[in-house]
C-alpha cells in the first residue's frame, strides 16, 4: 500500500486481511506454505497470522490446510442484515418472487463487482448457486450495468482502465466504449433485459433502485431458466413487476420522482 495514508497502516493487520482475501470460490483450501508464497512472507510469519485468525474463528484448520471460518461469514451476514436497504427490501423482494414465480435478487455495487445482499426463491425454483454474498463482474451483468449507469465518465475510466475488458460470455462488452453504449441504452430504457447475456440458458429482467438523492444505490432482478424471455407477454409482465418493485423500494428509501414544471 502506497500514498500519504500508508503510514497509518498496521502491517500485521494488513497481512492478516490480505491472507483472508486469498480465499475464493475457486480456492477454498490453502496451506500455510501456499499463503506464505502468495503474500511473499516467511512461512513462520504466515503460520503466526493463520494461527491468530484461527484463534478468533476467521480461519479453520483442515489437516495441513486452512479454510474460511464461521467468523467471516457471521461478520458478513450480520453487516448485510444491518443495512436499511436489506430491511426495507426484504418484503419487496419476497412479493416480487411470489408474483413472478421466479427467484429474485437485490444487489449493490462494490467497485467492479456486484454483491447479492438479498435473495428470495419460490419453493419450486430451479437450483441456483447464487446466495447472499455472491459476487459477479459488474460490466458483464445487467445488474452491474444498471449500477454503473449513473457513474460519471471519469470514474468509469478509472474503474476500467485496461484496453480490453475481461470476457465472461460471448456477449460481454470488451471495451469501455462498448460498455458505455450499453449503459446509455439501459439509462434511457430504465431497466435491462438479459437473454443469456451473462450465462447461457439463463435470462433476467432488472431495474435500478434509487436513494433519496436520486442516485442508484441498488438493483433488483428476477431470473428465469430459459435462453430468452418469450413470449413477449411474459417479458412485458416481468418488466412491469420488476420496475414496480424497484420503484417501491426506491420510495421506501425516500426517493421521489422530480415534478415536471408546467
C-alpha positions in Angstrom: 0.0 0.0 0.0 1.4 3.4 -1.0 0.4 7.0 -0.5 0.2 9.5 2.3 -2.2 7.3 4.3 0.1 4.3 4.2 2.0 5.4 7.3 -1.1 4.7 9.4 -1.4 1.1 8.2 -0.7 -1.7 10.8 1.5 -4.2 8.9 0.3 -7.3 10.8 -3.3 -6.4 10.4 -2.8 -5.6 6.7 -1.2 -9.1 6.2 -4.0 -10.8 8.0 -6.6 -9.1 5.9 -4.7 -10.0 2.7 -4.5 -13.6 3.9 -8.3 -13.7 4.2 -8.6 -12.3 0.7 -6.6 -15.2 -0.8 -9.7 -17.5 -0.4 -12.4 -17.6 -3.0 -14.9 -19.9 -4.6 -12.1 -21.4 -6.7 -9.6 -21.5 -3.9 -11.4 -22.8 -0.7 -8.4 -24.6 0.9 -4.8 -23.2 1.3 -1.8 -24.5 3.2 0.4 -22.2 5.2 3.2 -22.5 2.6 0.8 -21.5 -0.2 -0.3 -18.4 1.7 3.3 -17.5 2.5 4.2 -17.7 -1.2 1.1 -15.7 -2.2 1.9 -12.9 0.3 5.7 -13.2 -0.2 6.3 -13.5 3.6 8.2 -16.1 5.6 6.4 -19.3 6.5 6.8 -18.6 10.1 5.0 -15.3 9.7 2.3 -16.9 7.7 1.9 -19.6 10.4 1.5 -17.0 13.2 -1.0 -15.0 11.1 -3.0 -18.1 10.4 -2.9 -19.2 14.0 -4.2 -15.8 15.2 -7.0 -15.8 12.6 -7.9 -19.4 13.6 -8.0 -18.4 17.3 -10.6 -15.8 16.5 -12.6 -18.1 14.2 -11.7 -16.3 10.9 -9.9 -19.4 9.7 -10.4 -23.1 10.3 -7.8 -25.8 10.1 -8.4 -28.9 8.0 -5.3 -31.0 8.3 -2.4 -29.1 6.7 -4.9 -26.7 5.0 -7.0 -23.8 6.1 -10.4 -22.6 5.1 -12.5 -19.5 5.8 -14.0 -19.8 9.3 -17.5 -19.1 10.5 -16.5 -15.7 12.0 -16.0 -14.3 8.5 -19.5 -15.5 7.4 -21.1 -14.2 10.6 -19.5 -10.8 10.2 -20.5 -10.5 6.6 -24.1 -11.7 7.1 -24.6 -9.5 10.2 -23.3 -6.5 8.3 -25.6 -7.1 5.4 -28.5 -7.6 7.7 -27.8 -4.3 9.4 -28.3 -2.3 6.2 -31.6 -0.4 6.0 -31.6 -1.4 2.3 -31.9 -5.1 3.3 -34.5 -4.5 5.9 -36.7 -2.3 3.6 -36.1 -4.5 0.6 -37.0 -7.9 2.1 -40.8 -7.6 1.8 -40.5 -6.1 -1.7 -38.3 -8.9 -2.9 -40.5 -11.6 -1.4 -43.6 -10.1 -3.0 -41.8 -9.9 -6.4 -40.8 -13.5 -6.0 -44.3 -14.6 -5.2 -45.9 -12.6 -8.1 -43.4 -13.6 -10.7 -42.9 -17.2 -9.5 -39.1 -16.7 -10.1 -36.1 -16.2 -7.9 -35.5 -12.5 -7.1 -32.3 -10.8 -6.1 -31.2 -7.4 -4.6 -27.6 -6.4 -5.3 -25.3 -3.5 -4.6 -22.0 -2.5 -6.3 -18.6 -2.9 -4.7 -16.1 -1.4 -7.2 -16.1 -3.5 -10.3 -18.3 -6.2 -8.8 -21.9 -6.5 -7.7 -22.8 -8.3 -4.5 -26.0 -10.1 -3.8 -27.4 -8.8 -0.4 -30.8 -10.4 -0.5 -32.4 -13.3 -2.3 -35.9 -14.8 -2.4 -36.7 -18.1 -4.1 -40.1 -19.8 -4.7 -40.3 -23.4 -3.5 -40.1 -24.9 -7.0 -37.3 -22.7 -8.2 -34.5 -24.2 -10.3 -31.3 -25.0 -8.4 -29.0 -22.0 -8.3 -25.6 -21.4 -6.8 -26.4 -17.7 -6.2 -26.5 -17.0 -2.5 -26.2 -13.9 -0.3 -22.7 -12.7 -0.7 -22.2 -14.0 -4.2 -20.2 -11.6 -6.4 -20.4 -11.0 -10.2 -18.4 -8.8 -12.5 -20.4 -5.6 -13.0 -19.5 -5.0 -16.6 -20.7 -8.5 -17.6 -24.2 -8.5 -16.0 -27.3 -6.4 -16.5 -27.4 -5.8 -12.7 -23.9 -4.4 -12.8 -24.7 -2.3 -15.9 -27.7 -0.7 -14.1 -25.5 0.1 -11.1 -22.9 1.7 -13.4 -25.4 3.6 -15.5 -25.2 6.8 -13.4 -21.5 6.7 -12.8 -19.6 9.6 -14.4 -17.1 9.1 -17.2 -14.0 9.8 -15.1 -15.0 7.1 -12.5 -15.8 4.6 -15.3 -12.4 5.3 -16.9 -10.7 4.7 -13.5 -12.6 1.5 -12.9 -12.0 0.1 -16.4 -8.6 1.4 -17.4 -7.4 -1.6 -19.4 -7.8 -1.6 -23.2 -9.8 -4.9 -23.2 -12.3 -5.8 -20.6 -12.4 -9.4 -19.2 -14.6 -11.7 -21.3 -17.2 -13.7 -19.3 -19.6 -14.7 -22.1 -19.7 -14.2 -25.9 -21.9 -11.1 -25.3 -19.7 -9.4 -22.7 -18.6 -5.8 -23.7 -14.9 -5.9 -24.4 -14.1 -2.2 -24.4 -15.1 0.8 -22.3 -16.7 2.4 -25.3 -18.9 -0.7 -25.8 -19.8 -0.7 -22.2 -20.8 3.0 -22.2 -23.0 2.3 -25.2 -24.9 -0.4 -23.3 -25.1 1.9 -20.2 -26.7 4.7 -22.3 -29.3 2.3 -23.5 -30.0 1.0 -20.0 -30.3 4.5 -18.7 -32.7 5.6 -21.4 -34.8 2.5 -21.0 -34.9 2.5 -17.2 -34.4 -1.3 -17.0 -32.4 -4.0 -18.6 -33.2 -7.4 -20.1 -30.7 -10.3 -20.3 -31.4 -13.1 -22.8 -28.4 -15.4 -21.9 -26.2 -12.2 -21.6 -24.2 -13.5 -18.6 -24.9 -17.2 -18.6 -26.2 -19.4 -21.5 -29.7 -20.5 -20.8 -30.4 -18.0 -18.1 -32.4 -14.8 -18.7 -33.3 -12.0 -16.4 -35.0 -8.6 -16.0 -33.5 -6.0 -13.8 -34.3 -2.4 -12.7 -32.4 0.2 -10.6 -33.2 1.3 -7.1 -32.7 4.9 -6.2 -31.9 6.6 -2.9 -33.2 9.9 -1.5 -30.6 11.9 -3.5 -31.7 10.3 -6.8 -28.6 8.2 -7.2 -28.8 4.5 -8.0 -28.0 2.6 -4.8 -29.0 -1.0 -5.8 -30.7 -3.1 -8.4 -33.5 -5.7 -8.3 -33.9 -8.6 -10.7 -35.8 -11.8 -11.4 -34.1 -14.8 -13.1 -35.6 -17.4 -15.4 -34.1 -20.7 -16.6 -34.7 -20.1 -20.3 -32.4 -18.9 -23.1 -34.8 -16.0 -23.9 -37.8 -14.3 -22.3 -40.5 -15.3 -24.7 -43.4 -14.9 -25.4 -43.5 -11.1 -25.4 -46.4 -11.1 -23.0 -44.2 -12.9 -20.4 -41.3 -10.4 -21.0 -43.7 -7.4 -20.6 -45.2 -8.8 -17.4 -41.8 -9.4 -15.8 -40.6 -5.9 -16.8 -43.7 -4.4 -15.2 -43.2 -6.4 -12.0 -39.5 -5.7 -11.6 -39.8 -2.0 -12.4 -42.7 -1.7 -10.0 -40.7 -3.5 -7.2 -37.7 -1.3 -7.8 -39.9 1.8 -7.7 -41.5 0.7 -4.4 -38.1 0.1 -2.8 -36.9 3.5 -4.1 -40.0 5.1 -2.5 -39.2 3.3 0.8 -35.7 4.8 0.6 -37.3 8.3 0.3 -36.7 8.7 -3.4 -39.3 10.9 -5.0 -39.8 11.4 -8.8 -39.0 15.1 -9.7 -42.1 17.0 -10.5 -42.4 18.5 -14.0 -42.5 22.2 -14.2 -45.6 23.4 -16.1 
